[in-house]
Every structure is written in C-alpha cells, then in structure tokens.
Amino acid sequence: MVNFKTSFILAALCLVALLQLTFAANPVSFCKCVCGQEKSITALPRDTQHPIFGGSSKACGGCTKQYCLDINPDMCKGVGTGEGDELITSCFERDSYKDQFIVYLFLTITFGLLGFAGFQPFLSDLWQRRQQRMYSQMPM
C-alpha cells in the first residue's frame, strides 16, 4: 500500500509540473498582409504596451492596414492607387503547446486502452495459468 501511495504522489507531482509548462505556453499571433500579388506574414509583437495595441492584450487588434503599411511601405505601390485601398489583412494564431499536449495525451490514452484491450485475453490466460501453478495440490 505504501508503494501505491508514493507512486500516486509522484505521478500527481509530474502531472502538476506538466500542467504548469502547458499553461506557460502562449500562441504566437501573426498578421498576413495581401496586396495584389505581394504577400507578407509578420509576427505581431507580444508587448501589450506597444503603441499599436493601446495597452490591450489582444494582439490581433493590431493587425490593421496601417500596421502593414508601416512594416512594408512599398507593398501597394504598383497596385491601384498605391494608398493601400487594395490591402487585405488577416490575423491568425499558431497553436499553443497546451493544445498539442492535450491532443497527444488523448491519443496516448486512447491507443494505450486499445492495446490493453487487445492484450487482455492473453494476459488473463497467463494469469490463470500462474494461479493454477501456485495452487496445485501438494503431494502427501
């Protein structure tokens, strides 16, 4: 019983350590600027005090036409009026490590249970043979 308790406490501590690592991972936001045939993708700054964001924590709020023109002023020069009217912006986030951890944990548990279900008849037969050997009659 003591071994089970120590194993359980150790497993719980490892799980808490992994959860702390996954909570620390944040997705990175990117801004995609498209003007005619030119495209550029830039990582948005993570600093929430950046003047573009006005102190807000929403990184995608900074993905504007003005931001794209500030990054690359010559982007729309050959297209239309050259003022950035044809500029299309979109913001997206790359998956965080937390999402990847959850998916891999789910897959590991699922395949582990399927493997156990596949080996269960073999293991139960092995267990029955072992029990029969242990409890066979002793000679008198």
N, C-alpha and C positions, 0 to 999 in steps of 0.2 A: 504494500500500500504506500510505503514511503517513496518508492521509485516512481509510482504513478504521480504522486503529488509534485515531486521535483521536476518530472518531465512536463507536467502540465504548466507549472510556473515558468519553466524555461521556454516552452512554446508560446505562452502568453507574452512574455517579455520580448521575444523575437517578433511576434506579430505587432506589438506596440511600436517597436523600433522601425519596422517596415512601414507602418501607417504614418509615422512621423515623416519618413522620407517621401512618401507619396503626397502628403499634404503640402510639403515644401515645394513641389514642382508646379510651376505655373506655365500655362500655354503661352507661346510667343505669338503676337499679333503681327500680321503682315498687311501692307497696303499695296494693292495692284492698280497701276495706272495704265490705261489703254487710250491711245490717241492715234487713230488711223492704223498703220502697220507697226508702230512702236509700242512696246510694252515694257514696263519695268515693275519689279516687285522689290519692295524695301521693307525691312523690319521696322516696326514702329518703336519709338523709344519707350522704355519701361518707366522712366522717371515721371511720376504723376504730377510733379511741379513744373513740367515742361510748359512753355507758354502756349503751345498749340492746344493742350488739354484744359487749360484754365484751372489746374489743380484737381481735375476729376480723375477717377481711377479707370474710366472707360477708355481704353486705348483706341478702339475702333472709331470713337468720336473724332479723332484727329485725322482720319483718312478722308481728306477733302480735296477738291480741285486745287485749292491754293497750296496745300501741302505738296501735291505732285508737281506743281509748277515751281515751288521753292526748291525741291530736290533736283529737278531737271528742267531748267528754264527753256531749253531749246526743243522740248518734246513735241510741241504742236506747231512749230514754225512752218513746216511745209504743208500743213493741212488746214483748209478753210481760211478763216480769218487770222489764225495764229494767236488768238486770245485765250484759247483753252475752252471754247464752247463745245468742241467735239470730244473733250476729255471725259472719259468714263472711269469712275473709281469704284473699287470694291474692297472690302476688308474681310479677312478670314484669319482663323486661328489654327495653329498646328496642335494636334492632340497632346495632352499633357502626359507625364509619366504615370500619373494616377489612373488615367483611363486605360493605358496599356497594362498596368499591373492588374487591374480588375479583370480585363479580358483574359490575360494569361492565367490568372488564378482560377477563373471559371473553367477554362479549357483543361487545366491540370486536374482539377477536382473531377470534371466530367470523365476524362479519359482514365483517371485512377479508379473511379467507380465502375466503369465499363470493364477495365482489366480485372478488377476484383470479382465482378460478376462472371467473367469468363473462366477464371481460375478457381472459383468457389467449389464446383463439383470435384475437381482434382484435390483441393485442399481438404474437403470434408472426407473423401475416401482415404486420404493419407492419415487424417486424424483418427478415423475409425480403426484402421489397421494398427496404429500406435496404441490405442486404447485396448485392443484385443490382446496385443503382446504383453502389455503391462498387467492385465488382469487374467491371464491364462492360469489354469489350475496348476498348483504346485504338486509335485509328486509326494506321495505319502510314504 
